[in-house]
């Protein structure tokens, strides 16, 4: 099962990504959600995570430049994909599959 963590300060993004994955990714997955880097760190320390979807600009002025090193210190094996300028993920190739989301 694919274990995904979405780090975004907007809960609407969670619903959007969840819907997109349900519609496009036909294998089992778990999607977890953290609104802050601090909550994400707790999840990364306690839960398996294959992919981290990261909003480029989190509350308190944190950017991917700040967040990625903290994520990699805890879970170096997880792939990190980040959104920029509030754009939704347009194309994502998921591990062990040829399916893509659009």
Phi, psi and omega in degrees: 000137179280127181253116186240138174241123174260124176249110184202139180277002180246109182297339177295326177299323178300312181298319180296310181295318178301314180297316180300315180295317178299322181285327191248336184253112189268006177258164179295142176208158171239130178246116177255160186224134174227132180272349179224160176296323180299316178292324178297320179299320177298315179296316180299326180284337188244348184231148173295140179216124178266319183225139173247123173261119191238125172292136183292331181233106178263170175306160178067019174078009179289137175242175178301326179301326178278321190279320185301314179301321179294320179295313183294330176297329183267317186223074184298332183284344182282136172286143179241124177240129181237147177271146177234151177053029176072008179283146176285159176295125184264324182212122184222120175268121183270153182300147173059032178203158175258001179288148177230150173261149179232000000 
